Amino acid sequence: MAGDNLLEIRQLTVKVDGKEILHGIDLSIKTGETHVMFGPNGGGKTTLLMAIMGFPRYRVTRGSITFGGRDITKLTLDERARLGIGISFQRPPVVRGVKTRDMVTACFREGQGEEAVSQLAEKTNLTDFLDRDINYWRRYTRYAGGRAVGSSSPTPAISWTMLMPAPAMLCVMAE
């Protein structure tokens, strides 16, 4: 693997519910690159993303997934998330009654409080959204944490910035 690859997939074969969906997939993504997958429904895009993330239903039967120079093929979903791999849905489900502030506070490690939440919201230019219901917005685009963020909710932008170690990779899935 070249030292500048963020993600390296070699000969990946994935089964879902006993059925082989992906066979012999190779993919290299260099640090700083952006890749987009297009294809028909049922073409394996979601299966690849779910396998990279480590969802147990998506069983890797052959090949390897290397992230940031580390083989993550056998790591659990939560171990991969701690490395900076994440999935966000383009249109997250509507959740009423839970404020963005509550969700962000719940994601912080124990001992971090309101000051840390406020600092993060300020850093991502999303202070205005802290007291609004999560995922219940009109579409917006803002400049957050050094990158343009378009979403139907500011929650992914705040969450991702908060949890993002370096290196990091975010997959946004369209439904």
Beta strands, then each sheet from edge to edge (+ up, - down):
strand 1: 5-16
strand 2: 19-30
strand 3: 58-67
strand 4: 70-71
strand 5: 85-89
strand 6: 140-144
strand 7: 147-151
strand 8: 169-173
sheet 1: 2+ 1- 3+ 4-
sheet 2: 5+ 8+
sheet 3: 6+ 7-
end
